[in-house]
Amino acid sequence: MKRCLLVLTALLFIVGWLTACGKPAEQPPPIDVPAGTTVLQWSVWGGTSTVRVFEQLADMFEAQHPDIRLQLVSVADYMNYITKLETLIAGNAAPDVIMISPGVGTDLMLMGALADLIPHVEADPDVSVDDFVPIVLQTLSYEGKLYALPKDFGVDVLYYNKGAFDAAGLDYPDDTWTWDTLLSAAKALTVRDESGRVIQWGWTDSALNMWPWVWQNGGTVLDDPYKPTRATLCDPPAMEAVEFYYSLSLEHAVAPNVAELQQTPFRELFMAGRVAMIYDTFGTQIPFSEITAFEWDVAPLAHGVYRATPLATAGYGMSATTQHPDQAWELIKFLSGPEAVLVVAQAGGGMPARIDLLDSPDILIRPAFRDSIAYARPHMAAAHFLEMMSVYRAHLPIMAMGIKSVPDSLNEMCDQVNGILQQ
């Protein structure tokens, strides 16, 4: 009976996720503008507080370009954003300027949906590829083509509720923490009521982010993040890491399972004081800046055999079908320029990918973020990213619920990803 309930719960999770991703995309309503004004659509993802930052940037840009009006196309959830973007592109209604991440950008470039920005960079004396952190620019490129200029970048760290640690009599986390330290603290921070119901979890993340654990144990996801030939998640170091990762919820019960996280996402749990620690990236500081019930801080990820943390980045690309390439370039140039990057960084949205701003005294970069850059690793930036992610996302909930074993799941994933790579 328990197994049947687990299967049903996981199936409901998958159906809910697929239903949300499958909703048809709607075009934003047209806006009235004076004659001679160009309207550019600019697509972004992010929650309410994040979109407010984009709205501020839109106001700044329009003030400098009175002949251009911007229309934001925003979706809160990233995967739903990608689904909507694919639908718009398929319907020949792609936004003029597209916020995009590595991997997805590679696929869109291969589909012919994104313009190569190299000609625009070379024709503009105010922009140079040397302005940006090299590894960030590399993740937004494919086979000599640049499909986006950087917005910012971030690394994952451990966010923690200082009040929860004080109540448990624990020292705050630091760079000495290992997996065992994390587990021990998570057990102490998991609080249950008299009925046994958890009222505060010790730790969590999205339950779908196994990558840093794999790297920290000496494993990899693919043999090369840019030009992969083989899936490596089924190799012993990766398999061991994933087993530990899911043991935090399935065996040790210090983290909510993936079905519970569908009901209340992990960031909301943290903001509500219902989880004491989470792993998350730099931009999470924007919504967390609204927390008033407790103090929070960040520390480096607990490490395994090695130190590793995901390097996340995003950039601004241009639709290959835009009717306003010159105006779209002006927007991309502005958004990746010092003025806009400073606004995003000061809001906590991301570390500046511009070399001239990375050490700016006007930007607060907490030590845990800065120290983690040295061992950050890029997410997959390979072609067929969406196909591979569909494989992972089909298997991860089942594995996360304990319905199928980690070895069986990872072996199936590797077989399917290898099939994609061999096509």
N, C-alpha and C positions, 0 to 999 in steps of 0.2 A: 504493500500500500504506500509506504514512504517513497519507494522508487517511482511509483506511478504519479504521486503528487509532484515529485521533482521534475519528472518529464513534462507534466502538464504546465507547471510553472515556467519552465524554460521555453516551452512552445509558445506560451502566452507572451513571454518576453520577446521572442523572435517575431511573432506575428505583429505585436505592437510596434516594434522597431521598423519592420518592413512597411507597415501601414503608414507610419509617420513619414517614412522616406518616399513612399509612393504617391503622396498627395500631389495633384497637378499644380505646377507653378503658376502663379498669377502675376501679371504685369502690374507694376504700380500705376496708379491713375495718372493721366497726363496733367501737366501743369501749365498755367497760362503765363506766357512771357511776352515781353515787348518784341516787336518786329526786329529782326536782325540779331536776335539772341540765340545762341546755340545751347541746346539742352543735352547734357551728358548724363548717362546713367552710370552709377558707380556702385558695384556690388561689394558687400562686406558681410562678415558674420560676427556675432557677439551679442552678449546680453545688453540690457537697457543701459547700464552705466558705461559699457564699452561704446555703444552706438552714440551716446552723448558726446564722447570724444571725437568720433567721426563727424558729427554734426558741427562741432566747433571748428574742425578743419575745413568743412565745406563752407562755413561762413567766412573764414579767413581767405579761402581761395576766391570766392565770389567777390569779396571786397577788392581783391587785386585784379580780378578779371570780370569787370561789370558786364561784358558781352557774353559771359558763359553762366548758365545756371546748372546746378548739380541736383540730381535726383537719386537719393540713396535707395538701394535695393538691399535690405538687410534681413538676415535669418539668424536666429539665436544659436541654433545647434549646427555644428560644423558639417556633420554628415547630411543633414537635411539641406544645408546650404549647397553642398556639392550636387545633391539630387536636383535641386531647383535650377542650379546653373546648367547642368546637363540638359534639362528640359528646355530652358531658354535658348541654349545653343542649337538644339535640335529643331526648334521652331523658328530659327533665324531671327531671334530676338535677344541676342547676347548683349549684356551691358557693355558700354564702351570701354570702361576701365574695370578690371576684375581683380579683386584681392584673391590671392591664390597661395597655396603652399606647395613645397616640393613634392614630386611624385605625381600629384594631380596635375600640376602645371606641365610636367613632362608629357603626360597623356594628352592633354589639351593641345600642346604644341604638335605632337605627332598627328593629331586629328585635324590639324590645320586651323584650330580655333583661336590660337594666340599668335600675335605678330612677333617677329624677331625684333627686339629693341636695339640690337647692335647698330643698325643704320641710324637710328635716332640719336644714340649716344655719340656716334662718330661725327654727326652733323651739328652737334650742340656743344659749343665751346665751354658752356657752364657745367657740363656733366662729364665725369670720367669714371671708368671702372675702378680706378685707383682710389676713389673716395670711400670704398666700402671694404668691410672685413672680408678677406679672400674666401674663407670657407663658407660664409653666408652667400656670397655671390656664386660660388661653385654649386651650391645646392639649388639655385634658381636658374641653372643653365643646363643645356643638353646638347651634346655634339657640336659645340662651338656657337650655339645660339642661346641668346639670353631672353627668357620669356617673362621676366619680371625684374624690376628694381626693388631692392629690399625695403620693407617697411620697418622691420626690427628683428630681433631674435631673442630667444630666451632659453633657459635651462631649467630642468626640474630640480626642486628642492623639497625639503620637508617643512611644511607649515605646521605650527603647533600652538595649541591653546595654553597660554602660560598659567591661567587660573586652574585648569585641569591638572597640570603638573604640580602646582602648589598644593592643591587639595590632596593629591596622591603622595605628597612628600618626595617627589622625584626631582632630580637635577634636570635642567633643560638639556635637550640634545645638542651634541657638538660633533666635530669631525672625527671623533674616535669611535663613533657608533658603528657597530657591525649588524648583520642580520639578527644575530642572537640578542644584541642589546635592544634592537627595535622590538623583537617579539616579547622580551621580558617586560619592557615598558608598556607595550600594548596590552598585555595581560593585566598589569596593575591599573591601567587606565580604563579598562572595560568595566562598566558599572551596571549591575542588574538590580531590579526592584525585588520585593519579597516573592513575587510570583515567578521570578527567573527571567522576566522580560528585560532585554537590554535597553537601558535608558541613555547610555553613553558608550559608543564603541571606542576601542583603543586606537585603531588606525584604519584607513582605507584609501583607495584611489578609485579609478573608474571600474576596476575589476577586469579591464580589457587592455591593460598597459604592461605587458610582460617584458617589454624590450630592455629596460635598464637592469632587470634581474638577470636576464640572459647574458648581457654584456659583463656584468659584475662577476659572473661565474666563469668567465672565459669563453662563453658561447657567442654565436652570431645568429642572425635571422636569415641572412643571405651571405653567400661567400664574397660578394662585393655589393655595397649599397647602391652603386651607380650602374655597373655593368654586370649584373648577376648571371651566373650560369647554373647555380644549384642552391636549393633551399637547405638550410643547415639547422633548422629548429629541432630536427629529430636527432641531432648529435648529442652524445651524453652530457656535456656541460650545460647545454640549453635545456635539455629535458629535466635535469636535476634542479635547475633554477626555477622552472615553471612549476614543478611539483611543490617547491617550498613556497612560492608565491601564492598558489591556491590553497595551501595548507593553512594560511592565516585565517581564512574564512571557514574552510571545510573541516579542518581538524582542530585548530586552536580556538575558533569562534571568537576572534578578536576583531573581525571585520565583517560588515554586512555582505551578503552574497549578491550576485549580479541582478537577480530578480528584485531584491529589496532596493537596490540602487536605481532600478527603473522607476520605482515609486517616488523616491526622494533622491535626486542626484547628490553625489558626494560633496560638492561645494556647498549645497544648501544644508547638508547635515553639519558641516563644519560651522557655517555661519549661525546655525541654530544652537550650537553648543552640544550637538549630539554625537560628535566624533572628535577625539582629542588631537589626532594627527592625520594629515593627508600628504600625499605626494602630488605636487602640481607645479605649473610653470610660472614664469615671471608675470604674465599678464593677469594672473588671478589677484594680484594686489589691487586692481581697480575695484572689483566688487567687494573685496575684503576691507577696503578703506571705509566702507559704510558700517562695519561692525562697531557697535558701541557697548555691547554687553560684556565683553572681555577683551583683554590684550592678547595679541598674537605676535609671533615672530617666526623667523625661518632659520633653518640649519641645513647643512649638506645632507644629501641622501645617505642613509646607512649603507655601508659598503660590504661587498662580499670578498672574494679573492682579489678583485680589482676595484678601483674606483671608476665609475662611469655614470653619466647622466645624459638623457636625451637632449640634443640640440634641436630646438624647434625654431622655424623661421617662417615668415610670410612675406609676400611681395605684391607689387602692383603690376599687373600685365595689361596689355591692350588687346581688345578683340580684333581678330583678323578681318572682321566684317564691318568695323566701325565706319560710319560715314564722316567722321570728324577726327581723323588721325592727328592733325596738328593740335587741336584742342585737347584731345586725349593725352597726347604727349606732355602738354603743359601741365595737366593735372598730375600725371605720374611723376614728372620732374619736381613739382611742388611737394607732393606727398613723401617723396624720398629725400627731399632737401632738408637743410638744417632746421628751418623754422618749424616745419610739421613734425619732424622726428623729435625735436625737443619737447613739443606738446605731448606727444604719445609717451615719451620716456618719463616725463615729469608726472604724468597721470598714473604711471606704473604699468603701462601697457606692454612695454618691452624694452630691452636694452638696445641702445642705438647701434645700428649696423654701420653707421658712418664712423670712420676712424677718427675724424676730427672731434667727435662728440663723446666717444666711448669713455674718455677720462675727464669729461666736463665737470667742473665743480657745481654746476647748476642741476645736475641729475643725481638723485639718490639711488645708488645701487648697493644694496645690502651686501655685506662681506660674503655671505653664503653663495649668492649668485656670482659675484666676481670670482671667487675662488674656484667655483665649479666649471668655469669656462675652460680651464686647463685640461679637463678630462671629458669634455662634452663630445658626444658623437651624433652625427646627423641621422635623422630618420631616413627611411628608404626614399631615394630620389630617382628610382629606376623607372623605366618604361613599364607599362602594364600594371602600374601601382594600384589602380582601382580594381582590376581583376584579382590581384593578389589579396588586397584588403577584403574583398568579398569572400574569399576563402577563409581568411582568419576570422572574420566576423560571423561567419556561419558556424564555425567550430567553437569559438571562445565561450559563448554562453553555455553550451552543453558541457564543456570541460569545466567551466567555472562553477557549475552547479553539481559537479561530481557525478553526472549521469554517465559520462564516458571517461575512461582513465586518461591521464595525461599522455602516457606513451602511445596509446591507440590514437588519440586525437592528433598529436604532433606528427605521427607517421602518416596519417591521412592528409594532413595539411601539406607536408613535404611532397607527397605524391602528386597532389593537385597543383601545387605551385610549380613543381618541376615540369608538369605537363604544360603549364602556361609558358614557362621559360623556353621549352623545347619547340614550341610552335614556330 
